[in-house]
């Protein structure tokens, strides 16, 4: 048992060899010596995760810090049973990043999730319709349910789908708006029929 800053640390050296035990004990002393004895040392996992999120918010698209490998294995078993591979990998990356953040700040001795392997993500096959199939799709959108009023309302939607397909533009570039954005939608004035070109509105916001 080792002590630092009023805290006790109990770790099994997992060996009966005296020399190996001494080396492992020295390594453990070195790790414990790197721990920060400050107010941050009392952070639980949720608080450390929030601190990590605030520190990394500029690069982001959020038990206790002393979680063990067994806790992480249980998380894999329980969460892995309900998550798609893509979501599981994303959560695992965030989990490891939080622990690495705490490790680099000297709040924990090691990353308990380091041993967890990422799942293999199998890319879904993208089926692109033929030109004839696409035309049938646009025709079905315009036809709607056959009622005149609904057909009139569906024309804008059909035009949008057709424009996106032939222009290669993204929907956000065409309709504009979006959170924290002042990007305007595309207008008729953005189309140059003589040159056969369109101008996509752009905003740095």
N, C-alpha and C positions, 0 to 999 in steps of 0.2 A: 504494500500500500504506500502510495506517495501523496504528499500534500503540497499544495501551492495556493496562496491567497485564501487560506481557510477552507479550501475544497479538498476532498479526498478522492483519490483515483485508484480504483482496484482493477487490475488487468492480469489475466493469466498469461504467463510467459510460454505456456504450451510446450514445455520441454523439461526433461530430467537431467539434461547435460549441463553441468555447472558453468562451463565456459560459454556455451551458447546462451544460457540464461543470463549471464553477466552482460553479454553483448546486447541482448534484447532489453535488459533493464536499463542500460546506458542509452539505448535508442529511445526508450520510453521517457526517460528523464529529459532528454533533449527536446522531445516533442512537447512535453508538459512545460518545459522552460520557455517555449515559444508562445504559450497561451497568454492572452491579454488579460491582465487583472484590472479591469475597468468596468464602468457601467454597462458596456456592451457585452461583457462576459455573461450577463444574466439574461440575455435575449433568448426567448424561446424560438421555435422554428418559424411560427407565423410572423413574429416580429423581425427575424432575420430575413425572411422572404420579402417582407414589405420594404425593408431597408435595401435589399438587393434590387428590388423592382424600381425603387426611387432612384438608386444610383445608376441603373441601366435603362431608365425610361427612354432616353434619347435613342437607344438602339433597339428597343422592343417593338414590333408590328402593331403575376402576382402569384401533439407530441412535443417535443422540444428539440433543440439543436443536438442533443445527445442521443438521437435516434441510432439504433443499432442496425447491423446488416440484416438481422432477423426481422426488424420492423419494415425494412425496405423490401425484403423478400415477400412479406405478407402483402405489402402494397402491390407488388408485381402480380401476385396470385389473385387478389381481389379486383384490382383495377384492370388487369390484363384480361379478365374474363368478360368485361363489358365494353372495352374500348376497341375501336378499329386500330389497325397497325399504325396508321399515320398519326392518330391522336395520341396513342401510347408513346410513340417515339418523341413527339413534341413534349408531352408531360415529363418524360424521363430526362430529356435535355434540360428542361427548366429545373427539375429536381436536382440534377447534378450541378447545375450552374449555381444554385442557391448554396449547396454544400461547399462547393469550391470557393464561393465568396466568403463563407464563414471560415473555411480552412485558411485562406490567404490572410484573413484578419486575425488569425490566431485564436478563434473562438472554439474550434474543435480540433481534435488530434488527427482525424482522417476523414475522408469522404466515405460514408457508409453505403453509398449507392454506386461507388466506383465499379464494383464487380458486375453490375447488371448490364447485360448486353442489349444493344438496340435490336429491335425486330427488323426482319427483312421486309421492305416495302415492295410489293409487286405492283408495278405500274398498270393501271387499268387500260385496256385496249380502247383506243378512241376510234369510233366508227363514223367516218365522214360520208354523208349521203352523196349520191351521184347528183349531177345537175338536174336530171329529170325528177329524182326524188325530192330535191330541194324545191323545185317549182311546184310539185304537188303539195308540199308542206305549206308554201306561201299561199297557194290557192285555197287550201283548207282553212287557213287563218282568215282569209278574206271572206270565205263563205260563212264562217262562224256556225251558228245553229240554223241558218237559213232565214232568220227573221230580219226584215229590212233594217230596223233600227239598230240591231246588234251588228249587222254587216257594215253599216256606216261607221259605227264606233270601232270596229276591228281594223279599218283601213290604216289608221296611223300605226297600229302595232305591226301589221304586215309590212308596211313601208320601212319601219325601223329595222325589223329583222332582215329584210332584203338589203337595206343599205349597209348594215353591219357586215353581212356576208360578203358583199361585193367590194366594200371599201377596205375591210381589214381593220377598221377602227374599233376601239373598245367602247362599251356602252357609256362609260363615264365621260369619254371624250365627246360623245355625241349629245347626251342629254344634259351634261354639265352638273353643277351643284355638288352635293356631297358635304360631309362634315368638315367644318373649318376650311371651306373652299369657296372662292368667289368665281370659280370658273363658270362661264356662261355656256348655254347650249349652242350647238351649231345652228346657223340660220341659213336661209336661202342665199343670202349675200355671200356666204362662204363658198358657194359653188361657182366655178367658172366654167360655163358650158362650152365656151369657145375653145378653151384649152383642155377641157375634160379633166379638170382638177378640182379638188376641194381643200379648204384650209381648216385645219383642226385648231380650235381655240386652245390656248395654253395659259396656265397660271402657275406661278411658283408657290402659291399658297395651297 
